Amino acid sequence: LVASHAALPPQLYWNSVLPNTQMPKSISELLQPDFAEEKGTTVGVGKGGVNVQAGKGKPGGGTNVNVGGKGGGVGVTTGKPGGGTNVGVGKGGVSVNTGHKGKPVYVGVKPGPNPFNYVYAATETQLHGNRNAAIFFLEKDIRPGTSMTLTFSGNSNTAAFVPRKTADSIPFSSNKLPEIFSQFSVKPESVEADIIKGTIEECESSGIRGEEKYCATSLESMVDFSTSKLGGNIQAISTEAEKGATLQKYTITPGVKKLAAGKSVVCHKQTYPYAVFYCHATKTTRAYVVPLKGADGLEAKAVAVCHTDTSEWNPKHLAFQVLKVKPGTVPVCHFLPKDHIVWVPKKST
């Protein structure tokens, strides 16, 4: 079985390598049954987004993805009214209000660096352009009774996984951009081309000291990276929220769970014609599952990742500008959007 792993479709590969690990909904939703045969798979970008369809599937049965689409994720307000850090998500992304000192700051990733890549400074384009659901707060806020204004929206980038065999057959390198644009029928000067280029360049950029980064272009490669860093006795967890969750006050309820502290792998979904995850492994994180109850009764379990050592982060990183703290002083945390995943070792019983 081990020798034949490379030929297994994504679902079976997961089951064979991680037989005792439940697959998060955020991953299972990205699996396409038609890909199991690995036959006739085509990936193409058209006007309005990306279409991924297996040749065996029914016409129109592919996955339509809005490449330059609306943002989504988690928004949070912490601190006293009119003060502290106020982060809220609306259609199109997140606005960040740092209290009474000025107008809301709009945070964007496309264009602009990914806020989950800690080597980058926040640019003017990122601060005042399109908005993104990157949520930063302090670890001391994670306690029962704390109220936060949150919104959980559906995943806007629903690009599906392709089997590793298919992913490996498609170039993924800044040296191959003309070939990639041709493969996806993308015009070199288009918005789609800029997004594809930006995702690849970010994957190729250097990480900070103490961070091992990797871009997984298939579910199989994400599993391999995570198990190579953490071993086979691991769990994969993502944020879960009931459908219909809207912007409202949520209160942390009893039952906050600290996952195994120390080394973890966090994978952030990127905008690309098929599912690509930017993963990074560090030894200075703590992860929590935070139960929340909304004012209207809706419940959510949000995954929070706290970085205990930010001394190597860019001093002008978005988190420091939002929280008004300096690198290496206090743990910096962020909620994971619904389509991001944290991998941690299972606690021994």
C-alpha positions in Angstrom: 0.0 0.0 0.0 2.8 2.4 0.9 4.5 1.8 -2.5 1.2 2.7 -4.3 0.5 5.9 -2.4 1.4 8.2 -5.3 -1.3 6.6 -7.5 -4.1 6.9 -5.0 -6.8 9.6 -5.5 -6.9 12.3 -2.7 -9.6 10.8 -0.5 -8.1 7.3 -0.5 -4.6 8.7 0.1 -5.8 10.5 3.2 -7.5 7.4 4.5 -4.3 5.3 3.9 -1.8 7.7 5.5 -4.1 9.1 8.2 -6.6 6.3 9.0 -7.4 7.7 12.5 -7.6 11.4 11.5 -11.0 12.9 10.7 -11.0 15.0 7.6 -12.2 18.6 8.3 -15.2 19.8 6.3 -13.0 22.6 4.9 -11.0 19.9 3.1 -13.7 17.5 2.1 -15.7 20.3 0.5 -12.8 20.8 -1.9 -12.7 17.2 -3.1 -14.2 16.5 -6.5 -15.5 12.9 -7.0 -14.8 13.1 -10.8 -11.1 13.5 -10.1 -10.9 10.0 -8.6 -10.4 8.5 -12.1 -7.6 11.0 -12.9 -8.8 11.0 -16.5 -9.4 13.9 -18.8 -9.0 16.5 -16.1 -8.9 20.0 -17.6 -8.4 23.3 -15.8 -9.3 26.5 -17.5 -9.7 30.2 -16.6 -12.5 32.1 -18.2 -14.2 35.4 -17.8 -15.5 35.8 -14.3 -13.3 33.2 -12.7 -11.9 29.7 -13.1 -13.6 26.5 -14.2 -12.2 23.2 -13.2 -13.9 20.1 -14.7 -13.0 16.5 -15.1 -13.6 15.2 -18.6 -15.7 12.3 -17.2 -18.1 14.7 -15.5 -21.3 16.1 -16.8 -21.3 19.3 -18.9 -21.3 22.2 -16.6 -20.5 20.1 -13.6 -17.2 21.6 -12.9 -16.3 24.0 -10.1 -16.7 27.7 -10.9 -14.3 29.8 -8.9 -14.3 33.6 -8.8 -10.6 34.3 -8.9 -10.7 37.9 -8.0 -13.7 37.5 -5.9 -15.1 38.8 -2.7 -13.2 38.3 0.6 -14.5 36.2 3.4 -13.5 34.9 6.7 -13.7 36.1 10.3 -14.0 39.6 11.7 -13.4 40.5 15.3 -13.8 43.5 17.6 -11.9 43.5 20.9 -11.5 46.1 23.6 -13.7 48.9 24.8 -16.2 50.6 22.5 -14.4 53.3 20.6 -11.0 52.1 21.6 -8.6 49.2 21.1 -8.7 47.3 17.8 -11.8 46.9 15.9 -11.8 44.5 13.0 -14.9 43.7 11.0 -15.6 41.7 7.8 -18.1 42.8 5.2 -18.5 41.9 1.6 -15.2 42.3 -0.1 -13.1 41.8 3.0 -12.2 43.3 6.3 -12.0 46.9 7.6 -9.8 47.6 10.6 -10.5 50.5 12.9 -7.8 51.2 15.4 -10.0 53.3 17.7 -10.4 57.1 17.8 -7.1 57.8 16.1 -8.3 57.8 12.6 -10.4 56.5 9.8 -10.8 52.7 9.3 -7.8 51.0 7.7 -8.6 48.7 4.8 -6.4 45.6 4.6 -5.8 43.9 1.3 -3.8 40.9 0.1 -4.5 41.1 -3.6 -2.7 43.2 -4.5 -0.3 43.2 -1.5 1.5 40.7 0.6 -0.3 37.9 2.4 -0.7 38.8 6.1 0.1 35.2 7.0 3.5 35.6 5.5 5.4 37.3 8.3 8.4 38.5 6.3 6.4 41.3 4.6 5.7 44.8 5.7 2.1 46.1 5.2 2.2 48.3 2.1 0.1 51.4 1.4 -1.7 49.3 -1.2 -2.5 46.7 1.4 -3.6 49.2 4.0 -5.9 51.2 1.8 -6.8 48.9 -1.1 -8.9 45.8 -1.3 -9.7 44.2 2.0 -8.9 40.8 3.5 -9.9 38.7 6.4 -6.7 38.6 8.4 -7.6 38.9 12.0 -5.0 39.6 14.7 -5.6 39.9 18.5 -3.8 39.2 21.8 -3.7 35.8 23.5 -5.1 37.3 26.8 -8.4 37.9 25.0 -9.0 34.1 24.7 -11.1 33.4 27.8 -14.7 32.6 28.5 -16.9 35.6 28.9 -15.0 37.7 26.4 -17.3 39.3 23.8 -16.2 39.9 20.2 -18.1 41.3 17.2 -17.6 38.6 14.6 -18.9 37.5 11.2 -18.3 34.2 9.5 -18.9 34.1 5.8 -18.7 31.3 3.3 -15.5 30.5 1.5 -15.3 32.7 -1.6 -12.4 30.8 -3.2 -13.8 27.3 -3.8 -11.2 26.1 -6.2 -11.1 22.3 -5.8 -8.2 19.9 -5.2 -6.8 18.2 -8.3 -5.0 14.8 -7.8 -1.3 15.0 -7.3 -0.7 13.4 -10.7 -2.6 16.3 -12.3 -1.0 19.0 -10.2 2.5 17.7 -10.9 1.8 17.8 -14.6 1.0 21.6 -14.5 3.9 24.0 -14.1 4.0 26.0 -10.8 7.0 28.3 -11.1 7.6 32.0 -11.9 10.0 30.8 -14.6 7.0 29.1 -16.4 4.4 31.9 -16.2 3.9 32.1 -20.0 3.2 28.4 -20.1 0.9 28.6 -17.1 -1.1 31.5 -18.6 -1.4 29.5 -21.8 -2.5 26.4 -19.9 -5.3 28.4 -18.2 -6.1 30.5 -21.2 -5.2 33.7 -19.2 -4.1 36.9 -20.8 -0.7 38.0 -19.4 -1.9 41.5 -18.6 -5.2 40.4 -16.9 -6.2 40.5 -13.3 -6.3 36.7 -13.3 -2.7 36.7 -14.5 -1.6 39.0 -11.7 -3.3 36.8 -9.1 -1.6 33.6 -10.4 1.8 35.4 -10.6 1.4 36.8 -7.0 0.5 33.4 -5.6 3.5 31.7 -7.2 5.9 34.4 -6.2 4.7 34.3 -2.6 5.2 30.5 -2.6 8.7 31.0 -3.8 9.7 33.8 -1.3 11.9 33.1 1.7 10.3 32.5 5.1 11.5 34.0 8.4 14.1 32.2 10.6 12.6 29.3 12.4 9.8 28.9 9.9 9.6 26.1 7.3 7.3 27.0 4.5 5.9 25.0 1.7 3.1 25.5 -0.9 1.0 22.3 -1.4 -0.6 22.0 -4.8 -2.5 18.9 -3.9 -4.1 17.4 -0.8 -1.5 14.5 -1.0 1.4 16.9 -0.9 -0.2 18.8 2.1 -0.6 15.6 4.0 3.0 14.6 3.2 4.4 18.0 4.4 2.4 17.9 7.6 3.3 14.3 8.5 7.0 14.9 7.7 7.0 17.7 10.3 4.7 16.3 12.9 4.6 12.5 12.4 1.6 10.4 11.6 -0.3 10.8 14.8 -1.8 14.2 14.0 -5.2 15.9 13.7 -6.3 18.5 11.3 -8.7 21.2 12.5 -10.5 24.2 10.9 -13.0 26.8 11.9 -16.6 25.7 11.8 -19.6 28.0 11.9 -23.3 27.5 11.3 -24.8 28.7 8.1 -26.4 32.1 8.2 -23.9 33.5 10.7 -23.9 37.3 10.3 -22.0 40.2 11.8 -23.0 40.2 15.5 -21.6 40.0 19.0 -20.3 36.6 19.9 -19.2 35.5 23.4 -16.6 32.9 24.2 -18.3 30.1 26.1 -16.7 27.6 28.5 -14.8 24.9 26.8 -11.8 26.6 25.2 -9.4 23.9 24.2 -5.7 24.3 23.9 -4.3 22.0 21.3 -0.8 20.5 21.7 1.5 23.5 22.1 4.8 23.9 20.3 5.2 22.7 16.8 2.3 22.9 14.4 1.7 23.3 10.7 -0.8 25.9 9.5 -2.0 25.9 5.9 -3.7 28.9 4.4 -5.8 28.5 1.2 -4.5 30.7 -1.7 -6.3 32.2 -4.7 -5.5 30.0 -7.6 -7.3 28.0 -10.4 -7.1 24.9 -8.3 -6.6 24.4 -4.5 -3.2 25.6 -3.4 -2.3 25.9 0.3 0.5 28.0 1.7 1.7 26.0 4.7 4.3 26.8 7.3 5.7 24.9 10.2 6.9 26.6 13.4 7.9 25.6 16.9 6.6 28.7 18.6 2.8 28.4 18.3 -0.1 27.6 20.5 -3.4 26.7 18.9 -6.9 26.9 20.5 -10.4 25.8 19.6 -12.6 28.6 20.8 -16.4 28.0 21.2 -18.5 31.0 20.5 -22.2 31.8 20.9 -23.8 34.6 18.9 -26.4 37.0 20.2 -28.9 35.3 17.9 -28.0 31.9 19.3 -25.8 30.7 16.4 -22.7 28.8 17.5 -19.2 28.5 16.1 -16.0 26.8 16.9 -13.2 29.1 15.7 -9.5 28.0 15.5 -7.1 30.5 16.9 -3.4 30.3 16.3 -1.1 32.3 18.6 2.6 33.0 17.8 4.6 33.1 20.9 7.8 34.5 19.3 7.3 37.3 16.8 10.8 38.7 17.1 11.7 37.7 13.5 8.6 39.2 12.0 8.9 42.3 9.9 8.5 45.3 12.4 6.1 46.8 9.9 3.9 43.7 9.6 0.2 44.2 9.5 -0.3 42.6 12.9 1.9 45.2 14.7 0.2 48.1 13.0 -3.2 46.8 13.9 -2.4 45.8 17.5 0.0 48.7 18.3 2.6 46.3 19.7 6.3 45.6 18.9 7.9 42.4 17.6 8.8 39.9 20.3 6.8 41.5 23.1 3.6 39.6 23.4 2.0 36.6 21.7 0.1 37.6 18.6 -2.9 35.6 17.6 -5.2 35.3 14.6 -8.4 33.3 13.9 -8.2 31.0 10.9 -10.8 31.6 8.1 -13.0 28.7 7.4 -10.9 27.4 4.6 -7.6 27.3 6.5 -6.3 24.4 8.5 -4.1 23.8 11.5 -2.3 20.5 11.9 -1.1 19.5 15.4 0.1 16.3 17.1 -2.6 14.4 18.9 -2.3 14.5 22.7 -1.3 11.1 24.1 -3.9 9.4 26.3 
